[in-house]
Amino acid sequence: MNAEPAVIVDTIRVLIGDDHRIVREGLKQVLAEAPDVLVVSEAQSGPEVLSQVAALRGRDGLDLVLLDIAMPGLDGLDVLQALKREHPRLPVLMLSTYPEKQYAVRCIRLGASGYLNKSADPDDMLAAVRKVAAGGVFLTQATAEALAAAVGQTGAQAGPEALSHREHQVYRLLTQGQTVSEIGAQLGLAPNTVSTYRARILEKTGTKNDVELALYAERHARAPRTP
């Protein structure tokens, strides 16, 4: 009896960008279970992601970037924007420990092809990788609900989504308890520039100080999903 011909599977070439080695190793272990997925590179900082993608010639050497939001050097959102400018055809799947309602909408608007929590089931992870690498958009139910809730919302009704990209970076660090000087050092901004952003954030959120801003952030993080 003749043997059946082997099925040729296109390999999905992946770069993992995450500053925690244990996370990268865990992702590689999950992806190694799939015969059609191959991790060809990894990076532990924002600038390293960009240099690795450039070395691999973008879409020519890669099919997908798995990118963490909280990255040193350049955060994941800055890296995402740079990748979409320099390699617009290269899909990016964002990974985070933050809930979808906090960052998913912002990532999708900046050009990400999907948003997935790091605690996602391995089957969901592989499904997301395959769909995004094929040119699709992967949306969990929570992400779809967050997008639906954001449609048509403006000003204070949109909560943190009303902030610009840079304002949102400063907002996130302020609500983590960092000082203006610390934020300036991390983002490469002068302290008076950070103070200007802080003033805009307080105005847009209707808060008066950092304590009220932290409470505001907590309320929005716990806000119920739209039915």
C-alpha contacts under 8 A as a table, 3 or more apart, distances in Angstrom:
res1	aa1	res2	aa2	distance
9	V	36	D	6.07
10	D	36	D	6.30
11	T	35	P	7.82
11	T	36	D	4.63
11	T	37	V	5.51
11	T	38	L	6.57
12	I	36	D	5.93
12	I	37	V	4.65
12	I	38	L	5.96
12	I	62	L	7.74
12	I	63	D	5.75
12	I	64	L	7.44
12	I	130	R	7.61
12	I	133	A	6.89
13	R	37	V	6.27
13	R	38	L	5.09
13	R	39	V	5.92
13	R	40	V	6.03
13	R	61	G	7.37
13	R	62	L	5.08
13	R	63	D	5.06
13	R	64	L	6.48
14	V	37	V	7.26
14	V	38	L	6.05
14	V	39	V	4.68
14	V	40	V	5.80
14	V	41	S	6.96
14	V	62	L	6.10
14	V	63	D	6.08
14	V	64	L	4.99
14	V	65	V	5.76
14	V	66	L	7.09
15	L	39	V	5.92
15	L	40	V	5.99
15	L	41	S	4.79
15	L	42	E	5.31
15	L	43	A	7.66
15	L	53	V	7.91
15	L	62	L	7.25
15	L	64	L	6.52
15	L	65	V	4.88
15	L	66	L	6.12
16	I	24	R	6.79
16	I	39	V	7.32
16	I	41	S	6.56
16	I	42	E	4.62
16	I	43	A	6.30
16	I	65	V	6.09
16	I	66	L	4.84
16	I	67	L	6.23
17	G	24	R	7.78
17	G	42	E	5.72
17	G	43	A	4.73
17	G	44	Q	5.81
17	G	45	S	7.03
17	G	46	G	7.62
17	G	49	V	6.03
17	G	65	V	7.30
17	G	66	L	6.00
17	G	67	L	4.77
17	G	68	D	6.04
18	D	21	R	7.41
18	D	23	V	7.11
18	D	24	R	6.34
18	D	42	E	7.81
18	D	43	A	6.35
18	D	44	Q	5.02
18	D	45	S	6.85
18	D	67	L	6.47
18	D	68	D	5.26
18	D	71	M	6.64
19	D	43	A	7.28
19	D	44	Q	4.00
19	D	45	S	5.84
19	D	68	D	7.97
19	D	71	M	6.05
19	D	72	P	7.18
20	H	23	V	5.36
20	H	24	R	6.45
20	H	44	Q	6.97
21	R	24	R	5.04
21	R	25	E	6.10
21	R	44	Q	7.78
22	I	25	E	5.11
22	I	26	G	6.12
23	V	26	G	5.02
23	V	27	L	6.15
24	R	27	L	5.12
24	R	28	K	6.10
24	R	42	E	7.71
25	E	28	K	5.07
25	E	29	Q	6.15
26	G	29	Q	5.08
26	G	30	V	6.35
27	L	30	V	5.13
27	L	31	L	6.14
28	K	31	L	5.08
28	K	32	A	5.85
28	K	39	V	6.84
29	Q	32	A	5.11
29	Q	33	E	6.85
30	V	33	E	5.67
30	V	34	A	7.76
30	V	122	P	6.16
30	V	126	L	7.92
31	L	34	A	5.61
31	L	37	V	6.17
31	L	38	L	7.23
31	L	39	V	7.61
31	L	126	L	6.88
32	A	35	P	7.06
32	A	37	V	6.90
32	A	38	L	7.07
34	A	37	V	5.57
34	A	126	L	7.63
35	P	38	L	7.82
39	V	42	E	7.63
41	S	52	Q	7.33
42	E	49	V	7.59
42	E	52	Q	7.87
43	A	46	G	7.82
43	A	48	E	5.54
43	A	49	V	5.32
43	A	52	Q	7.32
44	Q	48	E	6.64
44	Q	49	V	7.39
44	Q	71	M	7.46
44	Q	72	P	7.85
45	S	48	E	5.17
45	S	49	V	6.33
45	S	71	M	5.52
45	S	72	P	5.12
45	S	73	G	5.96
45	S	74	L	7.06
46	G	49	V	5.23
46	G	50	L	6.65
46	G	71	M	5.72
46	G	72	P	6.06
46	G	73	G	5.44
46	G	74	L	4.50
46	G	75	D	6.02
46	G	76	G	6.59
46	G	79	V	5.95
47	P	50	L	5.19
47	P	51	S	6.27
47	P	73	G	6.27
47	P	74	L	6.33
47	P	79	V	7.71
48	E	51	S	5.06
48	E	52	Q	5.97
49	V	52	Q	5.20
49	V	53	V	6.12
49	V	79	V	7.65
50	L	53	V	5.20
50	L	54	A	6.15
50	L	79	V	7.09
50	L	82	A	7.88
50	L	83	L	7.21
51	S	54	A	5.06
51	S	55	A	6.09
52	Q	55	A	5.01
52	Q	56	L	6.24
53	V	56	L	5.12
53	V	57	R	6.22
53	V	58	G	5.19
53	V	62	L	7.68
54	A	57	R	4.94
54	A	58	G	5.74
55	A	58	G	7.67
56	L	59	R	7.96
56	L	60	D	7.09
56	L	61	G	4.86
56	L	62	L	6.74
57	R	60	D	5.44
57	R	61	G	5.63
57	R	62	L	7.72
58	G	61	G	5.86
58	G	62	L	5.91
58	G	87	H	5.93
58	G	90	L	6.55
59	R	62	L	4.92
59	R	63	D	6.00
59	R	87	H	6.98
59	R	89	R	6.50
59	R	90	L	5.18
60	D	63	D	7.94
62	L	65	V	7.64
62	L	90	L	7.48
63	D	90	L	6.56
63	D	91	P	6.91
63	D	133	A	5.58
64	L	90	L	6.33
64	L	91	P	5.16
64	L	92	V	5.82
64	L	93	L	7.30
64	L	129	V	7.57
64	L	132	V	7.41
64	L	133	A	5.61
65	V	90	L	7.63
65	V	91	P	6.48
65	V	92	V	4.80
65	V	93	L	6.17
66	L	92	V	6.12
66	L	93	L	5.03
66	L	94	M	5.97
66	L	95	L	6.70
67	L	76	G	6.49
67	L	92	V	6.89
67	L	93	L	6.19
67	L	94	M	4.87
67	L	95	L	5.65
68	D	71	M	6.47
68	D	76	G	5.73
68	D	94	M	5.88
68	D	95	L	4.71
68	D	96	S	5.62
69	I	75	D	6.01
69	I	76	G	3.99
69	I	77	L	6.20
69	I	94	M	6.84
69	I	95	L	6.52
69	I	96	S	5.82
70	A	75	D	5.45
70	A	76	G	5.90
70	A	96	S	7.62
71	M	74	L	6.11
71	M	75	D	4.48
71	M	76	G	5.68
72	P	75	D	6.02
73	G	186	Q	7.57
74	L	78	D	6.00
74	L	79	V	6.34
74	L	187	L	7.72
75	D	78	D	5.48
75	D	79	V	6.34
76	G	79	V	4.95
76	G	80	L	5.94
77	L	80	L	4.93
77	L	81	Q	6.27
77	L	107	C	7.02
77	L	110	L	7.74
78	D	81	Q	5.18
78	D	82	A	6.26
79	V	82	A	5.05
79	V	83	L	6.06
80	L	83	L	5.12
80	L	84	K	6.21
80	L	92	V	7.31
80	L	110	L	7.19
80	L	111	G	7.40
80	L	112	A	7.15
81	Q	84	K	5.23
81	Q	85	R	6.30
81	Q	110	L	6.35
81	Q	111	G	7.42
82	A	85	R	5.15
82	A	86	E	6.12
83	L	86	E	5.18
83	L	87	H	5.29
83	L	88	P	6.74
83	L	90	L	7.62
84	K	87	H	5.33
84	K	88	P	4.34
84	K	89	R	7.57
84	K	90	L	7.41
84	K	111	G	6.66
85	R	88	P	5.80
87	H	90	L	5.55
88	P	91	P	7.83
91	P	112	A	7.00
91	P	113	S	6.02
91	P	132	V	6.40
91	P	133	A	6.41
91	P	135	G	7.13
92	V	111	G	7.92
92	V	112	A	5.22
92	V	113	S	5.65
92	V	114	G	7.25
92	V	132	V	7.65
93	L	112	A	5.98
93	L	113	S	5.59
93	L	114	G	4.94
93	L	115	Y	5.92
93	L	116	L	7.40
93	L	128	A	7.97
93	L	129	V	7.53
93	L	132	V	7.09
94	M	107	C	7.34
94	M	112	A	6.68
94	M	113	S	7.87
94	M	114	G	6.16
94	M	115	Y	4.74
94	M	116	L	6.19
95	L	115	Y	6.03
95	L	116	L	5.07
95	L	117	N	5.62
95	L	118	K	5.89
96	S	99	P	7.74
96	S	115	Y	7.83
96	S	116	L	6.63
96	S	117	N	5.07
96	S	118	K	5.57
97	T	117	N	5.56
97	T	118	K	5.66
97	T	119	S	7.37
98	Y	102	Q	6.58
98	Y	103	Y	7.01
98	Y	117	N	6.98
99	P	102	Q	5.69
99	P	103	Y	7.09
99	P	104	A	7.93
99	P	117	N	6.97
99	P	221	A	7.93
100	E	103	Y	5.63
100	E	104	A	4.81
100	E	105	V	7.71
100	E	115	Y	7.37
100	E	116	L	7.74
100	E	117	N	7.46
100	E	142	A	6.09
100	E	143	T	5.42
100	E	146	A	6.97
101	K	104	A	6.16
101	K	105	V	7.31
101	K	142	A	7.21
101	K	143	T	6.84
101	K	146	A	5.31
101	K	221	A	7.27
101	K	225	R	7.99
102	Q	105	V	7.68
102	Q	220	H	7.99
102	Q	221	A	6.49
103	Y	106	R	5.36
103	Y	107	C	6.18
104	A	107	C	5.19
104	A	108	I	6.20
104	A	114	G	7.91
104	A	115	Y	5.70
104	A	143	T	5.90
104	A	146	A	7.24
104	A	147	L	7.80
105	V	108	I	5.23
105	V	109	R	6.13
105	V	143	T	7.22
105	V	146	A	6.47
105	V	147	L	5.61
105	V	150	A	7.52
105	V	161	E	7.94
106	R	109	R	5.17
106	R	110	L	6.27
106	R	161	E	7.07
107	C	110	L	5.12
107	C	111	G	6.52
107	C	112	A	5.47
107	C	114	G	7.84
107	C	115	Y	7.22
108	I	111	G	5.21
108	I	112	A	4.74
108	I	113	S	6.51
108	I	114	G	6.64
108	I	115	Y	7.58
109	R	112	A	7.23
112	A	115	Y	7.37
113	S	132	V	6.07
113	S	136	G	7.00
113	S	137	V	4.76
113	S	138	F	6.38
114	G	128	A	7.57
114	G	132	V	7.15
114	G	137	V	5.60
114	G	138	F	4.68
114	G	139	L	5.89
115	Y	138	F	7.17
115	Y	139	L	6.82
115	Y	140	T	7.78
115	Y	143	T	7.29
116	L	120	A	6.85
116	L	125	M	7.62
116	L	140	T	7.49
117	N	120	A	5.47
120	A	124	D	6.36
120	A	125	M	6.41
121	D	124	D	5.22
121	D	125	M	6.31
122	P	125	M	4.87
122	P	126	L	6.25
123	D	126	L	5.24
123	D	127	A	6.10
124	D	127	A	4.96
124	D	128	A	6.03
125	M	128	A	5.16
125	M	129	V	6.24
126	L	129	V	5.02
126	L	130	R	6.15
127	A	130	R	5.27
127	A	131	K	6.11
128	A	131	K	5.22
128	A	132	V	5.99
128	A	138	F	5.63
129	V	132	V	5.41
129	V	133	A	5.93
130	R	133	A	5.23
130	R	134	A	6.15
131	K	134	A	5.20
131	K	135	G	6.64
131	K	136	G	5.21
131	K	137	V	6.70
131	K	138	F	6.47
132	V	135	G	5.18
132	V	136	G	4.75
132	V	137	V	5.55
132	V	138	F	6.30
133	A	136	G	7.14
139	L	142	A	7.83
139	L	143	T	5.63
139	L	144	A	5.88
140	T	143	T	5.14
140	T	144	A	6.19
141	Q	144	A	5.08
141	Q	145	E	6.15
142	A	145	E	5.11
142	A	146	A	6.20
143	T	146	A	5.00
143	T	147	L	6.18
144	A	147	L	5.13
144	A	148	A	6.15
145	E	148	A	5.04
145	E	149	A	6.09
145	E	225	R	6.99
145	E	226	T	6.39
145	E	227	P	7.93
146	A	149	A	5.11
146	A	150	A	6.23
146	A	225	R	7.40
146	A	226	T	7.65
147	L	150	A	5.13
147	L	151	V	6.41
148	A	151	V	5.40
149	A	153	Q	7.60
149	A	226	T	6.28
150	A	153	Q	5.40
150	A	158	A	6.44
150	A	161	E	7.86
153	Q	157	Q	5.83
153	Q	158	A	5.08
154	T	157	Q	5.69
154	T	158	A	5.30
154	T	162	A	6.52
155	G	158	A	5.79
155	G	159	G	7.33
155	G	162	A	5.54
155	G	204	K	7.29
156	A	159	G	5.27
156	A	162	A	6.78
156	A	204	K	6.54
156	A	205	T	6.28
156	A	206	G	7.86
158	A	161	E	5.34
158	A	162	A	5.51
159	G	162	A	5.89
159	G	205	T	6.97
159	G	220	H	7.11
160	P	163	L	5.60
160	P	168	H	7.07
160	P	205	T	7.52
160	P	217	A	7.95
160	P	220	H	7.90
161	E	164	S	7.75
162	A	204	K	7.54
163	L	166	R	7.97
163	L	167	E	5.56
163	L	168	H	5.55
163	L	201	I	7.18
163	L	204	K	7.46
164	S	167	E	5.04
164	S	168	H	5.95
165	H	168	H	5.14
165	H	169	Q	6.40
166	R	169	Q	5.06
166	R	170	V	6.41
167	E	170	V	5.17
167	E	171	Y	5.94
167	E	197	Y	5.88
167	E	198	R	7.59
167	E	200	R	7.79
167	E	201	I	6.55
168	H	171	Y	4.79
168	H	172	R	6.02
169	Q	172	R	5.28
169	Q	173	L	6.44
170	V	173	L	5.21
170	V	174	L	5.99
170	V	183	I	6.92
170	V	194	V	7.23
170	V	197	Y	7.06
170	V	198	R	7.06
171	Y	174	L	5.12
171	Y	175	T	6.17
171	Y	198	R	7.33
171	Y	201	I	6.84
172	R	175	T	5.33
172	R	176	Q	6.40
173	L	176	Q	4.97
173	L	177	G	6.66
173	L	178	Q	5.70
173	L	183	I	6.64
174	L	177	G	5.25
174	L	178	Q	5.26
174	L	179	T	6.82
174	L	180	V	7.82
174	L	183	I	7.77
174	L	210	D	7.10
174	L	214	A	7.84
175	T	178	Q	7.39
175	T	210	D	7.31
175	T	213	L	6.77
175	T	214	A	4.98
175	T	217	A	6.94
176	Q	214	A	7.99
178	Q	182	E	5.99
178	Q	183	I	6.34
179	T	182	E	5.13
179	T	183	I	6.13
180	V	183	I	5.16
180	V	184	G	6.09
180	V	191	P	5.88
180	V	194	V	6.08
180	V	195	S	6.59
181	S	184	G	5.04
181	S	185	A	6.24
181	S	190	A	7.97
181	S	191	P	5.45
182	E	185	A	5.18
182	E	186	Q	6.25
183	I	186	Q	5.10
183	I	187	L	6.05
183	I	189	L	7.76
183	I	191	P	7.91
183	I	194	V	7.21
184	G	187	L	5.30
184	G	188	G	5.50
184	G	189	L	4.44
184	G	190	A	5.54
184	G	191	P	5.37
184	G	193	T	7.96
184	G	194	V	6.14
185	A	188	G	5.21
185	A	189	L	6.50
185	A	190	A	7.78
186	Q	189	L	7.83
189	L	193	T	6.31
189	L	194	V	6.60
190	A	193	T	5.22
190	A	194	V	6.50
191	P	194	V	5.05
191	P	195	S	6.19
192	N	195	S	4.88
192	N	196	T	6.26
193	T	196	T	5.06
193	T	197	Y	6.41
194	V	197	Y	5.05
194	V	198	R	6.08
195	S	198	R	4.88
195	S	199	A	6.20
196	T	199	A	5.17
196	T	200	R	6.41
197	Y	200	R	5.11
197	Y	201	I	6.14
198	R	201	I	5.02
198	R	202	L	6.20
199	A	202	L	5.20
199	A	203	E	6.24
200	R	203	E	5.08
200	R	204	K	6.10
201	I	204	K	5.14
201	I	205	T	6.01
202	L	205	T	5.27
202	L	206	G	5.78
202	L	207	T	4.95
202	L	208	K	6.05
202	L	209	N	7.02
202	L	213	L	7.13
203	E	206	G	5.16
203	E	207	T	6.59
203	E	208	K	7.86
204	K	207	T	7.94
205	T	213	L	7.59
205	T	216	Y	7.73
207	T	212	E	5.60
207	T	213	L	5.77
207	T	216	Y	7.69
208	K	212	E	6.35
208	K	213	L	7.47
209	N	212	E	5.47
209	N	213	L	6.20
210	D	213	L	4.83
210	D	214	A	6.09
211	V	214	A	5.15
211	V	215	L	6.41
212	E	215	L	5.09
212	E	216	Y	6.07
213	L	216	Y	4.89
213	L	217	A	6.16
214	A	217	A	5.08
214	A	218	E	6.23
215	L	218	E	5.02
215	L	219	R	6.20
216	Y	219	R	5.17
216	Y	220	H	6.35
217	A	220	H	5.24
217	A	221	A	6.06
218	E	221	A	5.03
218	E	222	R	6.24
219	R	222	R	5.26
219	R	223	A	5.93
220	H	223	A	4.93
